[in-house]
Amino acid sequence: MSKSTNWLDGAAVGLSALCLVHCLALPVLVAGLPFLAQFSAGHLHAQMLVVVLPLSIVALGLGFRHHRSIRIVVAGVIGMSILTLGATVAHARLGLTADRLFTIVGALILAAAHFYNSIRTRERRDCS
């Protein structure tokens, strides 16, 4: 069970990193290479939530069963909430810059939660 948790946490951290790369690198690439502007037209943040949220919920839930740290789960929920607000409310009402700021902050918090989820699960497994 803990091997699947480690894999899920790793995948979730990878997806959070992908969000960060998208938010930070894409604008630079688009500014430097105008023909890439067509790739920023879609709303990738909202589309990625379909994968990120269920994966994170499962990984954090499985990890919690091992380490029982509510702080890790709360951090994950906060990160997922900020990501969701960024991709929905902030994107629609506050614009692209707010969407990206929410996404960066939410992705960092969620990645940290998965990092600690993985560490605590591994520690718990090693102690057993």
N, CA, C and O atoms as CSV, one atom per row, in Angstrom:
chain,resi,resn,atom,element,x,y,z
A,1,MET,N,N,0.822,-1.200,0.000
A,1,MET,CA,C,0.000,0.000,0.000
A,1,MET,C,C,0.861,1.257,0.000
A,1,MET,O,O,0.535,2.218,-0.696
A,2,SER,N,N,1.955,1.274,0.765
A,2,SER,CA,C,2.774,2.477,0.848
A,2,SER,C,C,3.537,2.737,-0.448
A,2,SER,O,O,3.861,3.886,-0.750
A,3,LYS,N,N,3.836,1.661,-1.238
A,3,LYS,CA,C,4.497,1.885,-2.522
A,3,LYS,C,C,3.581,2.652,-3.455
A,3,LYS,O,O,4.037,3.530,-4.189
A,4,SER,N,N,2.283,2.330,-3.437
A,4,SER,CA,C,1.354,3.070,-4.285
A,4,SER,C,C,1.211,4.508,-3.799
A,4,SER,O,O,1.032,5.419,-4.607
A,5,THR,N,N,1.287,4.720,-2.480
A,5,THR,CA,C,1.231,6.081,-1.943
A,5,THR,C,C,2.435,6.880,-2.409
A,5,THR,O,O,2.292,8.033,-2.814
A,6,ASN,N,N,3.625,6.281,-2.357
A,6,ASN,CA,C,4.828,6.977,-2.827
A,6,ASN,C,C,4.708,7.319,-4.307
A,6,ASN,O,O,5.092,8.412,-4.724
A,7,TRP,N,N,4.186,6.404,-5.094
A,7,TRP,CA,C,4.023,6.661,-6.523
A,7,TRP,C,C,3.031,7.794,-6.738
A,7,TRP,O,O,3.278,8.686,-7.550
A,8,LEU,N,N,1.910,7.770,-6.020
A,8,LEU,CA,C,0.909,8.818,-6.169
A,8,LEU,C,C,1.449,10.172,-5.726
A,8,LEU,O,O,1.222,11.184,-6.388
A,9,ASP,N,N,2.174,10.188,-4.590
A,9,ASP,CA,C,2.776,11.441,-4.142
A,9,ASP,C,C,3.773,11.959,-5.169
A,9,ASP,O,O,3.807,13.155,-5.458
A,10,GLY,N,N,4.582,11.064,-5.718
A,10,GLY,CA,C,5.552,11.469,-6.739
A,10,GLY,C,C,4.865,12.027,-7.975
A,10,GLY,O,O,5.302,13.032,-8.536
A,11,ALA,N,N,3.792,11.373,-8.396
A,11,ALA,CA,C,3.045,11.857,-9.557
A,11,ALA,C,C,2.417,13.218,-9.268
A,11,ALA,O,O,2.413,14.101,-10.126
A,12,ALA,N,N,1.886,13.384,-8.057
A,12,ALA,CA,C,1.263,14.664,-7.688
A,12,ALA,C,C,2.293,15.787,-7.630
A,12,ALA,O,O,2.023,16.900,-8.081
A,13,VAL,N,N,3.468,15.505,-7.081
A,13,VAL,CA,C,4.539,16.508,-7.059
A,13,VAL,C,C,4.938,16.848,-8.493
A,13,VAL,O,O,5.160,18.015,-8.818
A,14,GLY,N,N,5.028,15.838,-9.343
A,14,GLY,CA,C,5.364,16.077,-10.755
A,14,GLY,C,C,4.341,16.954,-11.451
A,14,GLY,O,O,4.699,17.841,-12.226
A,15,LEU,N,N,3.067,16.705,-11.176
A,15,LEU,CA,C,2.018,17.530,-11.780
A,15,LEU,C,C,2.063,18.963,-11.246
A,15,LEU,O,O,1.833,19.914,-11.994
A,16,SER,N,N,2.356,19.116,-9.962
A,16,SER,CA,C,2.505,20.464,-9.400
A,16,SER,C,C,3.664,21.191,-10.068
A,16,SER,O,O,3.573,22.379,-10.375
A,17,ALA,N,N,4.752,20.463,-10.289
A,17,ALA,CA,C,5.907,21.050,-10.975
A,17,ALA,C,C,5.540,21.446,-12.404
A,17,ALA,O,O,5.977,22.484,-12.900
A,18,LEU,N,N,4.741,20.617,-13.056
A,18,LEU,CA,C,4.290,20.937,-14.407
A,18,LEU,C,C,3.476,22.230,-14.422
A,18,LEU,O,O,3.615,23.045,-15.334
A,19,CYS,N,N,2.628,22.415,-13.412
A,19,CYS,CA,C,1.868,23.671,-13.298
A,19,CYS,C,C,2.816,24.861,-13.171
A,19,CYS,O,O,2.632,25.892,-13.819
A,20,LEU,N,N,3.828,24.700,-12.328
A,20,LEU,CA,C,4.795,25.785,-12.137
A,20,LEU,C,C,5.547,26.093,-13.425
A,20,LEU,O,O,5.714,27.259,-13.784
A,21,VAL,N,N,5.997,25.064,-14.113
A,21,VAL,CA,C,6.718,25.274,-15.368
A,21,VAL,C,C,5.811,25.980,-16.367
A,21,VAL,O,O,6.228,26.909,-17.058
A,22,HIS,N,N,4.566,25.524,-16.430
A,22,HIS,CA,C,3.619,26.149,-17.355
A,22,HIS,C,C,3.438,27.628,-17.039
A,22,HIS,O,O,3.458,28.470,-17.937
A,23,CYS,N,N,3.259,27.940,-15.748
A,23,CYS,CA,C,3.001,29.329,-15.353
A,23,CYS,C,C,4.219,30.234,-15.534
A,23,CYS,O,O,4.081,31.395,-15.919
A,24,LEU,N,N,5.389,29.712,-15.264
A,24,LEU,CA,C,6.591,30.541,-15.294
A,24,LEU,C,C,7.287,30.555,-16.655
A,24,LEU,O,O,7.786,31.597,-17.080
A,25,ALA,N,N,7.324,29.426,-17.334
A,25,ALA,CA,C,8.085,29.342,-18.579
A,25,ALA,C,C,7.272,29.723,-19.811
A,25,ALA,O,O,7.800,30.348,-20.730
A,26,LEU,N,N,6.007,29.356,-19.837
A,26,LEU,CA,C,5.213,29.614,-21.038
A,26,LEU,C,C,5.154,31.095,-21.420
A,26,LEU,O,O,5.318,31.415,-22.597
A,27,PRO,N,N,4.927,32.012,-20.471
A,27,PRO,CA,C,4.900,33.426,-20.874
A,27,PRO,C,C,6.220,33.903,-21.492
A,27,PRO,O,O,6.222,34.709,-22.423
A,28,VAL,N,N,7.327,33.404,-20.970
A,28,VAL,CA,C,8.631,33.786,-21.524
A,28,VAL,C,C,8.776,33.245,-22.943
A,28,VAL,O,O,9.227,33.953,-23.843
A,29,LEU,N,N,8.393,31.992,-23.133
A,29,LEU,CA,C,8.473,31.402,-24.470
A,29,LEU,C,C,7.549,32.106,-25.458
A,29,LEU,O,O,7.919,32.351,-26.607
A,30,VAL,N,N,6.353,32.426,-24.999
A,30,VAL,CA,C,5.393,33.096,-25.875
A,30,VAL,C,C,5.893,34.487,-26.257
A,30,VAL,O,O,5.763,34.903,-27.408
A,31,ALA,N,N,6.466,35.202,-25.290
A,31,ALA,CA,C,6.986,36.539,-25.583
A,31,ALA,C,C,8.147,36.476,-26.560
A,31,ALA,O,O,8.287,37.347,-27.419
A,32,GLY,N,N,8.981,35.449,-26.433
A,32,GLY,CA,C,10.144,35.320,-27.300
A,32,GLY,C,C,9.840,34.702,-28.652
A,32,GLY,O,O,10.520,34.987,-29.638
A,33,LEU,N,N,8.841,33.876,-28.698
A,33,LEU,CA,C,8.497,33.170,-29.928
A,33,LEU,C,C,6.996,33.305,-30.190
A,33,LEU,O,O,6.210,32.457,-29.767
A,34,PRO,N,N,6.603,34.365,-30.884
A,34,PRO,CA,C,5.173,34.659,-31.060
A,34,PRO,C,C,4.340,33.522,-31.638
A,34,PRO,O,O,3.140,33.448,-31.372
A,35,PHE,N,N,4.934,32.654,-32.405
A,35,PHE,CA,C,4.125,31.582,-32.984
A,35,PHE,C,C,3.657,30.568,-31.939
A,35,PHE,O,O,2.759,29.776,-32.227
A,36,LEU,N,N,4.235,30.566,-30.738
A,36,LEU,CA,C,3.787,29.669,-29.675
A,36,LEU,C,C,2.577,30.213,-28.918
A,36,LEU,O,O,2.036,29.531,-28.048
A,37,ALA,N,N,2.148,31.431,-29.239
A,37,ALA,CA,C,1.022,32.044,-28.526
A,37,ALA,C,C,-0.248,31.198,-28.622
A,37,ALA,O,O,-1.087,31.242,-27.722
A,38,GLN,N,N,-0.396,30.442,-29.685
A,38,GLN,CA,C,-1.594,29.611,-29.843
A,38,GLN,C,C,-1.715,28.562,-28.738
A,38,GLN,O,O,-2.824,28.118,-28.439
A,39,PHE,N,N,-0.618,28.163,-28.137
A,39,PHE,CA,C,-0.654,27.143,-27.093
A,39,PHE,C,C,-1.131,27.686,-25.749
A,39,PHE,O,O,-1.528,26.912,-24.878
A,40,SER,N,N,-1.096,28.999,-25.570
A,40,SER,CA,C,-1.563,29.575,-24.302
A,40,SER,C,C,-3.042,29.949,-24.352
A,40,SER,O,O,-3.604,30.405,-23.356
A,41,ALA,N,N,-3.674,29.757,-25.513
A,41,ALA,CA,C,-5.075,30.140,-25.657
A,41,ALA,C,C,-6.003,29.277,-24.800
A,41,ALA,O,O,-6.990,29.785,-24.267
A,42,GLY,N,N,-5.706,27.990,-24.659
A,42,GLY,CA,C,-6.526,27.110,-23.836
A,42,GLY,C,C,-6.304,27.389,-22.362
A,42,GLY,O,O,-5.311,28.009,-21.981
A,43,HIS,N,N,-7.217,26.938,-21.549
A,43,HIS,CA,C,-7.118,27.163,-20.105
A,43,HIS,C,C,-6.619,25.878,-19.452
A,43,HIS,O,O,-7.402,25.100,-18.907
A,44,LEU,N,N,-5.313,25.668,-19.513
A,44,LEU,CA,C,-4.689,24.436,-19.044
A,44,LEU,C,C,-4.914,24.212,-17.554
A,44,LEU,O,O,-5.051,23.066,-17.127
A,45,HIS,N,N,-4.955,25.272,-16.753
A,45,HIS,CA,C,-5.103,25.105,-15.304
A,45,HIS,C,C,-6.407,24.391,-14.958
A,45,HIS,O,O,-6.410,23.472,-14.140
A,46,ALA,N,N,-7.488,24.796,-15.559
A,46,ALA,CA,C,-8.775,24.153,-15.280
A,46,ALA,C,C,-8.767,22.712,-15.774
A,46,ALA,O,O,-9.324,21.835,-15.114
A,47,GLN,N,N,-8.151,22.455,-16.913
A,47,GLN,CA,C,-8.089,21.103,-17.449
A,47,GLN,C,C,-7.239,20.190,-16.568
A,47,GLN,O,O,-7.558,19.012,-16.404
A,48,MET,N,N,-6.167,20.725,-16.006
A,48,MET,CA,C,-5.293,19.912,-15.164
A,48,MET,C,C,-5.937,19.562,-13.830
A,48,MET,O,O,-5.574,18.557,-13.219
A,49,LEU,N,N,-6.884,20.370,-13.368
A,49,LEU,CA,C,-7.572,20.073,-12.109
A,49,LEU,C,C,-8.262,18.707,-12.156
A,49,LEU,O,O,-8.374,18.021,-11.140
A,50,VAL,N,N,-8.716,18.331,-13.334
A,50,VAL,CA,C,-9.406,17.044,-13.495
A,50,VAL,C,C,-8.484,15.888,-13.128
A,50,VAL,O,O,-8.958,14.852,-12.662
A,51,VAL,N,N,-7.191,16.042,-13.325
A,51,VAL,CA,C,-6.217,15.005,-12.981
A,51,VAL,C,C,-5.627,15.254,-11.597
A,51,VAL,O,O,-5.499,14.325,-10.800
A,52,VAL,N,N,-5.271,16.496,-11.312
A,52,VAL,CA,C,-4.563,16.840,-10.077
A,52,VAL,C,C,-5.408,16.572,-8.832
A,52,VAL,O,O,-4.915,15.974,-7.875
A,53,LEU,N,N,-6.648,16.994,-8.827
A,53,LEU,CA,C,-7.473,16.869,-7.619
A,53,LEU,C,C,-7.718,15.412,-7.210
A,53,LEU,O,O,-7.462,15.062,-6.058
A,54,PRO,N,N,-8.206,14.552,-8.115
A,54,PRO,CA,C,-8.419,13.160,-7.682
A,54,PRO,C,C,-7.122,12.457,-7.266
A,54,PRO,O,O,-7.105,11.712,-6.287
A,55,LEU,N,N,-6.052,12.693,-8.002
A,55,LEU,CA,C,-4.769,12.076,-7.671
A,55,LEU,C,C,-4.287,12.526,-6.295
A,55,LEU,O,O,-3.807,11.714,-5.504
A,56,SER,N,N,-4.415,13.808,-6.016
A,56,SER,CA,C,-3.990,14.341,-4.725
A,56,SER,C,C,-4.853,13.814,-3.587
A,56,SER,O,O,-4.343,13.473,-2.520
A,57,ILE,N,N,-6.151,13.750,-3.813
A,57,ILE,CA,C,-7.055,13.258,-2.770
A,57,ILE,C,C,-6.719,11.809,-2.417
A,57,ILE,O,O,-6.657,11.454,-1.240
A,58,VAL,N,N,-6.504,10.985,-3.424
A,58,VAL,CA,C,-6.177,9.582,-3.168
A,58,VAL,C,C,-4.822,9.461,-2.475
A,58,VAL,O,O,-4.701,8.736,-1.488
A,59,ALA,N,N,-3.801,10.159,-2.976
A,59,ALA,CA,C,-2.462,10.072,-2.382
A,59,ALA,C,C,-2.441,10.560,-0.938
A,59,ALA,O,O,-1.855,9.912,-0.071
A,60,LEU,N,N,-3.073,11.691,-0.678
A,60,LEU,CA,C,-3.093,12.222,0.687
A,60,LEU,C,C,-3.926,11.336,1.609
A,60,LEU,O,O,-3.586,11.156,2.778
A,61,GLY,N,N,-5.011,10.788,1.082
A,61,GLY,CA,C,-5.844,9.892,1.891
A,61,GLY,C,C,-5.116,8.609,2.262
A,61,GLY,O,O,-5.171,8.170,3.411
A,62,LEU,N,N,-4.430,8.005,1.288
A,62,LEU,CA,C,-3.661,6.793,1.581
A,62,LEU,C,C,-2.520,7.087,2.543
A,62,LEU,O,O,-2.237,6.289,3.437
A,63,GLY,N,N,-1.869,8.226,2.363
A,63,GLY,CA,C,-0.788,8.607,3.265
A,63,GLY,C,C,-1.290,8.825,4.682
A,63,GLY,O,O,-0.641,8.422,5.647
A,64,PHE,N,N,-2.448,9.465,4.804
A,64,PHE,CA,C,-3.015,9.725,6.126
A,64,PHE,C,C,-3.285,8.427,6.880
A,64,PHE,O,O,-3.125,8.362,8.099
A,65,ARG,N,N,-3.692,7.405,6.153
A,65,ARG,CA,C,-3.943,6.108,6.794
A,65,ARG,C,C,-2.683,5.568,7.463
A,65,ARG,O,O,-2.773,4.803,8.423
A,66,HIS,N,N,-1.517,5.958,6.968
A,66,HIS,CA,C,-0.251,5.483,7.530
A,66,HIS,C,C,0.292,6.407,8.614
A,66,HIS,O,O,0.692,5.943,9.682
A,67,HIS,N,N,0.307,7.718,8.345
A,67,HIS,CA,C,0.994,8.629,9.268
A,67,HIS,C,C,0.064,9.396,10.202
A,67,HIS,O,O,0.520,9.911,11.222
A,68,ARG,N,N,-1.209,9.486,9.887
A,68,ARG,CA,C,-2.207,10.151,10.733
A,68,ARG,C,C,-1.908,11.625,11.016
A,68,ARG,O,O,-2.312,12.142,12.057
A,69,SER,N,N,-1.215,12.303,10.115
A,69,SER,CA,C,-0.902,13.720,10.297
A,69,SER,C,C,-1.955,14.575,9.600
A,69,SER,O,O,-1.963,14.697,8.375
A,70,ILE,N,N,-2.832,15.159,10.392
A,70,ILE,CA,C,-3.892,16.000,9.841
A,70,ILE,C,C,-3.308,17.268,9.219
A,70,ILE,O,O,-3.907,17.833,8.303
A,71,ARG,N,N,-2.155,17.722,9.699
A,71,ARG,CA,C,-1.527,18.937,9.142
A,71,ARG,C,C,-1.192,18.761,7.668
A,71,ARG,O,O,-1.372,19.682,6.871
A,72,ILE,N,N,-0.708,17.582,7.307
A,72,ILE,CA,C,-0.369,17.320,5.903
A,72,ILE,C,C,-1.631,17.364,5.050
A,72,ILE,O,O,-1.632,17.953,3.969
A,73,VAL,N,N,-2.691,16.751,5.527
A,73,VAL,CA,C,-3.947,16.737,4.781
A,73,VAL,C,C,-4.510,18.152,4.661
A,73,VAL,O,O,-4.974,18.539,3.588
A,74,VAL,N,N,-4.477,18.924,5.737
A,74,VAL,CA,C,-4.981,20.301,5.708
A,74,VAL,C,C,-4.165,21.134,4.706
A,74,VAL,O,O,-4.733,21.909,3.936
A,75,ALA,N,N,-2.851,20.976,4.716
A,75,ALA,CA,C,-2.015,21.699,3.744
A,75,ALA,C,C,-2.397,21.310,2.318
A,75,ALA,O,O,-2.480,22.169,1.440
A,76,GLY,N,N,-2.629,20.022,2.088
A,76,GLY,CA,C,-3.049,19.565,0.765
A,76,GLY,C,C,-4.379,20.157,0.349
A,76,GLY,O,O,-4.543,20.575,-0.797
A,77,VAL,N,N,-5.327,20.199,1.266
A,77,VAL,CA,C,-6.647,20.772,0.975
A,77,VAL,C,C,-6.521,22.268,0.683
A,77,VAL,O,O,-7.180,22.780,-0.222
A,78,ILE,N,N,-5.691,22.960,1.434
A,78,ILE,CA,C,-5.466,24.393,1.173
A,78,ILE,C,C,-4.861,24.586,-0.213
A,78,ILE,O,O,-5.312,25.444,-0.971
A,79,GLY,N,N,-3.839,23.795,-0.550
A,79,GLY,CA,C,-3.222,23.889,-1.874
A,79,GLY,C,C,-4.216,23.612,-2.992
A,79,GLY,O,O,-4.266,24.342,-3.982
A,80,MET,N,N,-5.014,22.544,-2.829
A,80,MET,CA,C,-6.017,22.222,-3.851
A,80,MET,C,C,-7.073,23.320,-3.956
A,80,MET,O,O,-7.536,23.630,-5.053
A,81,SER,N,N,-7.454,23.907,-2.831
A,81,SER,CA,C,-8.449,24.985,-2.841
A,81,SER,C,C,-7.924,26.220,-3.573
A,81,SER,O,O,-8.638,26.838,-4.362
A,82,ILE,N,N,-6.673,26.566,-3.300
A,82,ILE,CA,C,-6.075,27.730,-3.971
A,82,ILE,C,C,-5.952,27.470,-5.470
A,82,ILE,O,O,-6.221,28.361,-6.275
A,83,LEU,N,N,-5.549,26.261,-5.852
A,83,LEU,CA,C,-5.482,25.911,-7.275
A,83,LEU,C,C,-6.859,26.037,-7.933
A,83,LEU,O,O,-6.989,26.590,-9.025
A,84,THR,N,N,-7.870,25.522,-7.259
A,84,THR,CA,C,-9.220,25.563,-7.804
A,84,THR,C,C,-9.732,27.001,-7.919
A,84,THR,O,O,-10.326,27.371,-8.931
A,85,LEU,N,N,-9.502,27.806,-6.889
A,85,LEU,CA,C,-9.895,29.219,-6.955
A,85,LEU,C,C,-9.182,29.943,-8.093
A,85,LEU,O,O,-9.780,30.765,-8.787
A,86,GLY,N,N,-7.910,29.636,-8.277
A,86,GLY,CA,C,-7.156,30.274,-9.352
A,86,GLY,C,C,-7.683,29.919,-10.724
A,86,GLY,O,O,-7.798,30.779,-11.598
A,87,ALA,N,N,-8.002,28.650,-10.911
A,87,ALA,CA,C,-8.447,28.190,-12.229
A,87,ALA,C,C,-9.893,28.567,-12.535
A,87,ALA,O,O,-10.317,28.519,-13.690
A,88,THR,N,N,-10.643,28.938,-11.516
A,88,THR,CA,C,-12.055,29.255,-11.740
A,88,THR,C,C,-12.336,30.737,-11.474
A,88,THR,O,O,-12.430,31.529,-12.412
A,89,VAL,N,N,-12.467,31.106,-10.224
A,89,VAL,CA,C,-12.861,32.468,-9.853
A,89,VAL,C,C,-11.815,33.502,-10.276
A,89,VAL,O,O,-12.145,34.502,-10.913
A,90,ALA,N,N,-10.553,33.254,-9.917
A,90,ALA,CA,C,-9.510,34.235,-10.248
A,90,ALA,C,C,-9.358,34.379,-11.758
A,90,ALA,O,O,-9.190,35.490,-12.261
A,91,HIS,N,N,-9.416,33.273,-12.476
A,91,HIS,CA,C,-9.275,33.330,-13.935
A,91,HIS,C,C,-10.422,34.123,-14.561
A,91,HIS,O,O,-10.204,34.946,-15.451
A,92,ALA,N,N,-11.633,33.871,-14.094
A,92,ALA,CA,C,-12.813,34.510,-14.685
A,92,ALA,C,C,-12.965,35.978,-14.282
A,92,ALA,O,O,-13.363,36.811,-15.096
A,93,ARG,N,N,-12.647,36.289,-13.033
A,93,ARG,CA,C,-12.934,37.644,-12.531
A,93,ARG,C,C,-11.715,38.540,-12.391
A,93,ARG,O,O,-11.823,39.761,-12.506
A,94,LEU,N,N,-10.552,37.939,-12.141
A,94,LEU,CA,C,-9.370,38.760,-11.867
A,94,LEU,C,C,-8.325,38.712,-12.979
A,94,LEU,O,O,-7.385,39.507,-12.974
A,95,GLY,N,N,-8.473,37.803,-13.917
A,95,GLY,CA,C,-7.592,37.759,-15.066
A,95,GLY,C,C,-6.468,36.741,-14.961
A,95,GLY,O,O,-6.335,36.018,-13.974
A,96,LEU,N,N,-5.672,36.713,-16.010
A,96,LEU,CA,C,-4.620,35.716,-16.173
A,96,LEU,C,C,-3.526,35.834,-15.120
A,96,LEU,O,O,-3.025,34.814,-14.647
A,97,THR,N,N,-3.149,37.037,-14.747
A,97,THR,CA,C,-2.092,37.212,-13.742
A,97,THR,C,C,-2.516,36.639,-12.401
A,97,THR,O,O,-1.733,35.950,-11.748
A,98,ALA,N,N,-3.733,36.912,-11.983
A,98,ALA,CA,C,-4.238,36.355,-10.718
A,98,ALA,C,C,-4.326,34.840,-10.807
A,98,ALA,O,O,-3.973,34.142,-9.857
A,99,ASP,N,N,-4.794,34.325,-11.937
A,99,ASP,CA,C,-4.864,32.883,-12.157
A,99,ASP,C,C,-3.484,32.262,-11.954
A,99,ASP,O,O,-3.350,31.256,-11.256
A,100,ARG,N,N,-2.483,32.845,-12.549
A,100,ARG,CA,C,-1.122,32.303,-12.433
A,100,ARG,C,C,-0.582,32.414,-11.009
A,100,ARG,O,O,0.059,31.484,-10.520
A,101,LEU,N,N,-0.829,33.520,-10.351
A,101,LEU,CA,C,-0.363,33.672,-8.964
A,101,LEU,C,C,-1.018,32.636,-8.047
A,101,LEU,O,O,-0.342,32.011,-7.230
A,102,PHE,N,N,-2.317,32.460,-8.183
A,102,PHE,CA,C,-3.015,31.444,-7.395
A,102,PHE,C,C,-2.454,30.057,-7.710
A,102,PHE,O,O,-2.245,29.247,-6.807
A,103,THR,N,N,-2.212,29.791,-8.983
A,103,THR,CA,C,-1.702,28.487,-9.387
A,103,THR,C,C,-0.313,28.230,-8.817
A,103,THR,O,O,-0.034,27.130,-8.341
A,104,ILE,N,N,0.552,29.223,-8.860
A,104,ILE,CA,C,1.910,29.063,-8.329
A,104,ILE,C,C,1.871,28.796,-6.832
A,104,ILE,O,O,2.515,27.864,-6.350
A,105,VAL,N,N,1.121,29.606,-6.096
A,105,VAL,CA,C,1.038,29.440,-4.641
A,105,VAL,C,C,0.389,28.098,-4.295
A,105,VAL,O,O,0.899,27.359,-3.453
A,106,GLY,N,N,-0.723,27.787,-4.937
A,106,GLY,CA,C,-1.415,26.519,-4.673
A,106,GLY,C,C,-0.561,25.314,-5.013
A,106,GLY,O,O,-0.538,24.337,-4.264
A,107,ALA,N,N,0.148,25.372,-6.145
A,107,ALA,CA,C,1.008,24.253,-6.557
A,107,ALA,C,C,2.161,24.053,-5.582
A,107,ALA,O,O,2.522,22.917,-5.274
A,108,LEU,N,N,2.740,25.142,-5.095
A,108,LEU,CA,C,3.831,25.024,-4.118
A,108,LEU,C,C,3.347,24.409,-2.807
A,108,LEU,O,O,4.013,23.543,-2.239
A,109,ILE,N,N,2.197,24.853,-2.334
A,109,ILE,CA,C,1.650,24.299,-1.089
A,109,ILE,C,C,1.292,22.828,-1.272
A,109,ILE,O,O,1.597,22.003,-0.411
A,110,LEU,N,N,0.649,22.498,-2.384
A,110,LEU,CA,C,0.257,21.117,-2.635
A,110,LEU,C,C,1.478,20.216,-2.817
A,110,LEU,O,O,1.496,19.091,-2.317
A,111,ALA,N,N,2.490,20.698,-3.523
A,111,ALA,CA,C,3.716,19.916,-3.697
A,111,ALA,C,C,4.395,19.670,-2.355
A,111,ALA,O,O,4.889,18.570,-2.106
A,112,ALA,N,N,4.425,20.680,-1.488
A,112,ALA,CA,C,5.015,20.509,-0.159
A,112,ALA,C,C,4.231,19.480,0.647
A,112,ALA,O,O,4.824,18.650,1.337
A,113,ALA,N,N,2.906,19.530,0.566
A,113,ALA,CA,C,2.080,18.557,1.288
A,113,ALA,C,C,2.377,17.137,0.803
A,113,ALA,O,O,2.498,16.216,1.611
A,114,HIS,N,N,2.493,16.964,-0.504
A,114,HIS,CA,C,2.811,15.629,-1.043
A,114,HIS,C,C,4.225,15.192,-0.662
A,114,HIS,O,O,4.463,14.015,-0.394
A,115,PHE,N,N,5.142,16.125,-0.640
A,115,PHE,CA,C,6.518,15.813,-0.236
A,115,PHE,C,C,6.536,15.277,1.194
A,115,PHE,O,O,7.122,14.230,1.469
A,116,TYR,N,N,5.885,16.010,2.099
A,116,TYR,CA,C,5.850,15.572,3.496
A,116,TYR,C,C,4.995,14.316,3.673
A,116,TYR,O,O,5.288,13.484,4.532
A,117,ASN,N,N,3.959,14.177,2.878
A,117,ASN,CA,C,3.144,12.969,2.904
A,117,ASN,C,C,3.998,11.748,2.561
A,117,ASN,O,O,3.901,10.704,3.206
A,118,SER,N,N,4.823,11.898,1.549
A,118,SER,CA,C,5.703,10.808,1.136
A,118,SER,C,C,6.739,10.484,2.208
A,118,SER,O,O,6.973,9.315,2.518
A,119,ILE,N,N,7.357,11.516,2.771
A,119,ILE,CA,C,8.371,11.310,3.811
A,119,ILE,C,C,7.764,10.627,5.034
A,119,ILE,O,O,8.306,9.642,5.534
A,120,ARG,N,N,6.642,11.152,5.510
A,120,ARG,CA,C,6.024,10.599,6.719
A,120,ARG,C,C,5.529,9.174,6.485
A,120,ARG,O,O,5.604,8.339,7.386
A,121,THR,N,N,5.029,8.892,5.294
A,121,THR,CA,C,4.586,7.531,4.982
A,121,THR,C,C,5.768,6.588,4.966
A,121,THR,O,O,5.692,5.474,5.485
A,122,ARG,N,N,6.863,7.032,4.370
A,122,ARG,CA,C,8.077,6.210,4.316
A,122,ARG,C,C,8.642,5.982,5.714
A,122,ARG,O,O,9.055,4.871,6.046
A,123,GLU,N,N,8.659,7.036,6.536
A,123,GLU,CA,C,9.150,6.907,7.924
A,123,GLU,C,C,8.291,5.907,8.691
A,123,GLU,O,O,8.810,5.058,9.415
A,124,ARG,N,N,7.013,6.011,8.530
A,124,ARG,CA,C,6.086,5.123,9.230
A,124,ARG,C,C,6.289,3.687,8.790
A,124,ARG,O,O,6.259,2.765,9.605
A,125,ARG,N,N,6.497,3.504,7.490
A,125,ARG,CA,C,6.728,2.151,6.951
A,125,ARG,C,C,8.040,1.591,7.474
A,125,ARG,O,O,8.114,0.412,7.822
A,126,ASP,N,N,9.081,2.423,7.536
A,126,ASP,CA,C,10.393,1.967,8.016
A,126,ASP,C,C,10.377,1.609,9.491
A,126,ASP,O,O,11.146,0.753,9.929
A,127,CYS,N,N,9.505,2.258,10.268
A,127,CYS,CA,C,9.411,1.988,11.706
A,127,CYS,C,C,8.622,0.710,11.990
A,127,CYS,O,O,8.769,0.113,13.056
A,128,SER,N,N,7.795,0.294,11.051
A,128,SER,CA,C,6.946,-0.886,11.262
A,128,SER,C,C,7.705,-2.174,11.135
A,128,SER,O,O,7.125,-3.250,11.286
